[in-house]
Amino acid sequence: MGISTDEIEFAKDLFSGLGELTTRRMMGGLCLYHEGTIFAIIHHELGLMIKGAGAFIDQLEAQGCTRWVHTRKDGGTAAMPYWTLPPECEDDPDEAVALAREALRHL
């Protein structure tokens, strides 16, 4: 199942405080970019996810975010660098933008 226009608009509105955003369909979902750097995705099953790297990973895990683990066709798994959003960010643009800025700072 593809990503709906409503899902795309929701994500763009949620992160609009960052400034200009661009998107690109890939990985069965949609990638969100700020100034050419990917900071979040909309996963076709898991929804909106933030990219984590470095010390930011500890923050995401402390906030109870769940990491996307991809299961390959051969049954193996690969931990992807994306986490679910913390509940306080799901409907609060200020919190979501603060999280996105932190994600971008660690990439």
MDAnalysis code that builds the backbone (N, CA, C; Angstrom):
import MDAnalysis as mda
import numpy as np

u = mda.Universe.empty(321, n_residues=107, atom_resindex=np.repeat(np.arange(107), 3), trajectory=True)
u.add_TopologyAttr("name", ["N", "CA", "C"] * 107)
u.add_TopologyAttr("resid", np.arange(1, 108))
u.add_TopologyAttr("resname", ["MET", "GLY", "ILE", "SER", "THR", "ASP", "GLU", "ILE", "GLU", "PHE", "ALA", "LYS", "ASP", "LEU", "PHE", "SER", "GLY", "LEU", "GLY", "GLU", "LEU", "THR", "THR", "ARG", "ARG", "MET", "MET", "GLY", "GLY", "LEU", "CYS", "LEU", "TYR", "HIS", "GLU", "GLY", "THR", "ILE", "PHE", "ALA", "ILE", "ILE", "HIS", "HIS", "GLU", "LEU", "GLY", "LEU", "MET", "ILE", "LYS", "GLY", "ALA", "GLY", "ALA", "PHE", "ILE", "ASP", "GLN", "LEU", "GLU", "ALA", "GLN", "GLY", "CYS", "THR", "ARG", "TRP", "VAL", "HIS", "THR", "ARG", "LYS", "ASP", "GLY", "GLY", "THR", "ALA", "ALA", "MET", "PRO", "TYR", "TRP", "THR", "LEU", "PRO", "PRO", "GLU", "CYS", "GLU", "ASP", "ASP", "PRO", "ASP", "GLU", "ALA", "VAL", "ALA", "LEU", "ALA", "ARG", "GLU", "ALA", "LEU", "ARG", "HIS", "LEU"])
u.atoms.positions = np.array([
    [0.840, -1.183, 0.000],
    [0.000, 0.000, 0.000],
    [0.885, 1.247, 0.000],
    [0.532, 2.204, -0.807],
    [1.318, 3.423, -0.923],
    [1.020, 4.422, 0.188],
    [1.796, 5.472, 0.181],
    [1.634, 6.564, 1.129],
    [0.566, 7.512, 0.576],
    [-0.400, 7.869, 1.403],
    [-1.491, 8.728, 0.939],
    [-1.085, 10.204, 0.929],
    [-1.808, 10.961, 0.146],
    [-1.603, 12.409, 0.095],
    [-1.819, 13.015, 1.481],
    [-2.807, 12.511, 2.217],
    [-3.070, 13.013, 3.573],
    [-1.879, 12.773, 4.499],
    [-1.250, 11.602, 4.395],
    [-0.067, 11.307, 5.225],
    [1.089, 12.258, 4.891],
    [1.274, 12.514, 3.618],
    [2.346, 13.419, 3.183],
    [2.084, 14.831, 3.697],
    [0.866, 15.313, 3.535],
    [0.529, 16.662, 3.994],
    [0.650, 16.779, 5.508],
    [0.246, 15.743, 6.239],
    [0.378, 15.757, 7.695],
    [1.847, 15.924, 8.092],
    [2.718, 15.114, 7.487],
    [4.152, 15.178, 7.817],
    [4.742, 16.533, 7.451],
    [4.393, 17.051, 6.289],
    [4.911, 18.352, 5.873],
    [4.426, 19.465, 6.804],
    [3.173, 19.383, 7.231],
    [2.646, 20.370, 8.185],
    [3.336, 20.234, 9.537],
    [3.506, 19.001, 10.003],
    [4.117, 18.752, 11.303],
    [5.524, 19.339, 11.377],
    [6.296, 19.199, 10.307],
    [7.682, 19.662, 10.280],
    [7.864, 21.008, 9.570],
    [6.793, 21.709, 9.275],
    [6.890, 22.942, 8.494],
    [7.733, 24.018, 9.179],
    [7.845, 23.977, 10.487],
    [8.662, 24.947, 11.214],
    [10.146, 24.858, 10.900],
    [10.575, 23.792, 10.239],
    [11.981, 23.676, 9.829],
    [12.311, 24.611, 8.681],
    [11.304, 24.958, 7.924],
    [11.529, 25.727, 6.702],
    [11.228, 24.852, 5.507],
    [11.928, 25.103, 4.422],
    [11.655, 24.372, 3.187],
    [11.913, 22.876, 3.343],
    [10.928, 22.090, 2.952],
    [11.035, 20.627, 2.960],
    [10.842, 20.107, 1.549],
    [11.547, 19.036, 1.232],
    [11.325, 18.340, -0.023],
    [11.065, 16.879, 0.304],
    [10.442, 16.186, -0.629],
    [10.131, 14.775, -0.428],
    [10.523, 13.986, -1.663],
    [10.699, 12.696, -1.438],
    [10.993, 11.787, -2.545],
    [10.489, 10.406, -2.177],
    [9.780, 9.795, -3.075],
    [9.292, 8.429, -2.845],
    [10.446, 7.457, -3.023],
    [10.606, 6.590, -2.047],
    [11.585, 5.511, -2.136],
    [11.388, 4.559, -0.974],
    [11.983, 3.382, -1.045],
    [11.917, 2.361, 0.007],
    [10.467, 1.992, 0.336],
    [9.572, 2.057, -0.629],
    [8.179, 1.729, -0.388],
    [7.452, 2.787, 0.420],
    [8.079, 3.916, 0.611],
    [7.480, 4.988, 1.390],
    [7.884, 6.333, 0.835],
    [8.133, 7.267, 1.744],
    [8.474, 8.621, 1.339],
    [9.550, 9.158, 2.262],
    [10.564, 9.794, 1.704],
    [11.639, 10.405, 2.488],
    [11.389, 11.899, 2.575],
    [11.676, 12.463, 3.751],
    [11.546, 13.902, 3.971],
    [12.937, 14.489, 4.144],
    [13.189, 15.593, 3.445],
    [14.498, 16.243, 3.439],
    [14.371, 17.698, 3.875],
    [15.382, 18.170, 4.556],
    [15.530, 19.596, 4.852],
    [16.912, 20.000, 4.360],
    [16.951, 20.969, 3.457],
    [18.199, 21.426, 2.854],
    [19.028, 20.265, 2.298],
    [18.336, 19.323, 1.658],
    [18.996, 18.210, 0.993],
    [19.383, 17.043, 1.884],
    [19.082, 17.119, 3.179],
    [19.445, 16.045, 4.106],
    [18.190, 15.331, 4.588],
    [18.181, 14.017, 4.437],
    [17.043, 13.231, 4.901],
    [17.039, 13.195, 6.430],
    [15.876, 13.472, 7.024],
    [15.765, 13.455, 8.479],
    [14.598, 12.599, 8.965],
    [13.706, 12.225, 8.051],
    [12.553, 11.414, 8.440],
    [12.028, 10.674, 7.219],
    [11.227, 9.651, 7.494],
    [10.551, 8.921, 6.423],
    [9.115, 8.655, 6.854],
    [8.302, 8.376, 5.856],
    [6.992, 7.791, 6.127],
    [7.094, 6.361, 5.625],
    [7.099, 5.422, 6.535],
    [7.176, 3.999, 6.194],
    [5.772, 3.514, 5.843],
    [5.666, 2.675, 4.839],
    [4.352, 2.239, 4.361],
    [3.549, 1.457, 5.401],
    [4.197, 0.877, 6.405],
    [3.483, 0.151, 7.461],
    [3.650, 0.801, 8.831],
    [4.807, 1.367, 9.100],
    [5.122, 1.880, 10.435],
    [4.820, 3.359, 10.617],
    [4.503, 4.060, 9.544],
    [4.151, 5.470, 9.636],
    [5.364, 6.384, 9.666],
    [5.191, 7.538, 10.266],
    [6.219, 8.572, 10.307],
    [7.336, 8.176, 11.266],
    [8.576, 8.258, 10.766],
    [9.741, 7.851, 11.552],
    [10.848, 8.893, 11.413],
    [11.626, 9.072, 12.466],
    [12.724, 10.037, 12.493],
    [14.046, 9.298, 12.338],
    [15.008, 9.904, 11.667],
    [16.320, 9.276, 11.472],
    [17.185, 9.523, 12.704],
    [17.871, 8.492, 13.140],
    [18.726, 8.613, 14.312],
    [20.149, 8.182, 14.019],
    [21.083, 8.916, 14.604],
    [22.508, 8.584, 14.482],
    [23.233, 9.093, 15.717],
    [24.381, 8.505, 15.997],
    [25.226, 8.956, 17.097],
    [24.517, 8.967, 18.439],
    [24.806, 9.983, 19.233],
    [24.242, 10.090, 20.580],
    [22.731, 10.292, 20.555],
    [22.183, 10.721, 19.433],
    [20.740, 10.920, 19.321],
    [19.991, 9.598, 19.491],
    [20.625, 8.492, 19.135],
    [19.999, 7.177, 19.286],
    [19.630, 6.936, 20.748],
    [20.518, 7.265, 21.662],
    [20.231, 7.080, 23.094],
    [19.014, 7.896, 23.510],
    [18.902, 9.116, 23.002],
    [17.757, 9.961, 23.324],
    [16.461, 9.336, 22.820],
    [16.473, 8.838, 21.592],
    [15.281, 8.217, 21.028],
    [14.864, 6.995, 21.840],
    [15.830, 6.176, 22.198],
    [15.521, 4.980, 22.975],
    [15.005, 5.341, 24.363],
    [15.566, 6.388, 24.976],
    [15.108, 6.840, 26.296],
    [13.673, 7.366, 26.230],
    [13.273, 7.890, 25.076],
    [11.918, 8.397, 24.902],
    [10.942, 7.292, 24.511],
    [11.409, 6.055, 24.449],
    [10.544, 4.922, 24.136],
    [10.280, 4.699, 22.667],
    [11.087, 5.291, 21.805],
    [10.921, 5.108, 20.361],
    [11.373, 3.707, 19.964],
    [10.735, 3.164, 18.955],
    [11.033, 1.816, 18.479],
    [11.777, 1.892, 17.152],
    [12.868, 1.148, 17.049],
    [13.672, 1.142, 15.829],
    [13.038, 0.220, 14.788],
    [13.119, 0.642, 13.539],
    [12.653, -0.174, 12.429],
    [13.687, -1.258, 12.167],
    [13.238, -2.516, 12.236],
    [14.088, -3.653, 11.906],
    [13.474, -4.312, 10.672],
    [14.210, -4.263, 9.593],
    [13.755, -4.806, 8.309],
    [14.051, -6.297, 8.251],
    [13.058, -7.082, 7.846],
    [13.259, -8.517, 7.647],
    [13.446, -8.769, 6.157],
    [14.606, -9.322, 5.821],
    [14.937, -9.595, 4.420],
    [14.228, -10.865, 3.939],
    [14.224, -11.050, 2.647],
    [13.579, -12.221, 2.047],
    [14.164, -13.528, 2.561],
    [15.477, -13.544, 2.900],
    [16.105, -14.765, 3.384],
    [15.856, -15.003, 4.879],
    [15.064, -14.130, 5.503],
    [14.750, -14.270, 6.920],
    [15.684, -13.508, 7.841],
    [16.792, -13.027, 7.317],
    [17.711, -12.230, 8.122],
    [17.109, -10.862, 8.414],
    [17.704, -10.165, 9.337],
    [17.196, -8.839, 9.685],
    [18.301, -7.791, 9.570],
    [17.865, -6.565, 9.419],
    [18.788, -5.429, 9.367],
    [18.138, -4.282, 10.131],
    [18.848, -3.755, 11.118],
    [18.353, -2.605, 11.874],
    [18.552, -1.357, 11.023],
    [17.475, -0.655, 10.765],
    [17.512, 0.546, 9.940],
    [17.669, 1.771, 10.856],
    [18.173, 2.884, 10.344],
    [18.430, 4.046, 11.199],
    [17.207, 4.949, 11.400],
    [16.033, 4.350, 11.567],
    [14.803, 5.113, 11.742],
    [14.027, 4.599, 12.940],
    [13.442, 5.544, 13.697],
    [12.686, 5.226, 14.907],
    [11.299, 5.857, 14.822],
    [10.334, 5.244, 15.499],
    [9.016, 5.850, 15.617],
    [9.149, 7.166, 16.373],
    [8.210, 8.053, 16.174],
    [8.226, 9.326, 16.899],
    [7.766, 9.110, 18.341],
    [8.319, 9.858, 19.277],
    [7.786, 9.805, 20.634],
    [6.358, 10.366, 20.621],
    [5.489, 9.858, 21.485],
    [4.084, 10.296, 21.464],
    [3.902, 11.815, 21.530],
    [4.751, 12.504, 22.294],
    [4.582, 13.957, 22.431],
    [4.862, 14.712, 21.129],
    [5.473, 14.066, 20.158],
    [5.788, 14.729, 18.889],
    [4.753, 14.462, 17.806],
    [3.913, 13.477, 18.005],
    [3.009, 13.054, 16.941],
    [2.019, 14.128, 16.509],
    [1.582, 14.978, 17.427],
    [0.605, 16.014, 17.087],
    [1.026, 17.398, 17.554],
    [2.287, 17.567, 17.892],
    [2.772, 18.853, 18.375],
    [3.905, 19.325, 17.472],
    [3.614, 20.254, 16.554],
    [4.645, 20.707, 15.617],
    [5.900, 21.254, 16.293],
    [5.753, 21.951, 17.412],
    [6.940, 22.483, 18.089],
    [7.847, 21.355, 18.573],
    [7.265, 20.337, 19.174],
    [8.039, 19.181, 19.647],
    [8.635, 18.414, 18.467],
    [7.847, 18.249, 17.401],
    [8.328, 17.515, 16.218],
    [9.498, 18.239, 15.562],
    [9.409, 19.559, 15.446],
    [10.487, 20.332, 14.834],
    [11.741, 20.281, 15.711],
    [11.569, 20.358, 17.030],
    [12.723, 20.253, 17.931],
    [13.402, 18.889, 17.757],
    [12.612, 17.837, 17.626],
    [13.172, 16.501, 17.415],
    [13.884, 16.423, 16.067],
    [13.273, 16.996, 15.030],
    [13.893, 16.986, 13.699],
    [15.208, 17.758, 13.697],
    [15.245, 18.894, 14.395],
    [16.493, 19.666, 14.478],
    [17.583, 18.845, 15.173],
    [17.198, 18.099, 16.193],
    [18.166, 17.252, 16.900],
    [18.645, 16.130, 15.976],
    [17.737, 15.556, 15.221],
    [18.114, 14.510, 14.261],
    [19.110, 15.077, 13.250],
    [18.820, 16.237, 12.699],
    [19.701, 16.857, 11.709],
    [21.058, 17.208, 12.303],
    [21.083, 17.593, 13.552],
    [22.337, 17.939, 14.218],
    [23.264, 16.729, 14.342],
    [22.698, 15.531, 14.406],
    [23.498, 14.323, 14.613],
    [23.804, 13.553, 13.323],
    [23.345, 14.049, 12.191],
    [23.589, 13.325, 10.931],
    [24.873, 13.758, 10.275],
])
